[in-house]
Amino acid sequence: MAIARAKSKRQLFVDEIERLIVARFPDAVFEVGRMPDTRRGTAIWTYTAGDPDDVAQLVSEREIQLMVDEGVFIYVIPMPLKALESRN
């Protein structure tokens, strides 16, 4: 019998931010990992055909709320979808 693990608070916030982005940019593709040069930060590289500035603006307030209210450092790094396609 498999035991389901509860998601961490950080993972719940990552999921929340991804849902927020997908609601506006349904083509979004995500890569989640540790933020380079920091032990506490989580990076969400977000690839979309939309304007990267629009993605940043959409989530910036929530990123700040998470830092101040929850002590959780999540950084959304918007990237053009072409950047992901050129890697393949």
C-alpha positions, 0 to 999 in steps of 0.5 A: 500500500502506497502512503501519500505524502503531504505536500510541503507549504512551499510546494503548495505555494508553487502550485498556487503560482503555477495555477495563477499563471496558467489561468492567464497563459495556458501555454505556460511550461514550468521548470522548478528548482533551487534558485542559484546562489541561495539555499532558501529560494525556489525558482519557477522558470516560466516559459510562455508565448506571452510577454515576460513582463506581463508574467512578472507583473501578474505574480509579483505581488504574490511573490512579495506576500509569500516572502513577507507573510510566510518567509517563503522565497519563490522567484518566477523567472519568465522566459520566452517559449522560444528559449525552451524550444531552442534547447530541444 
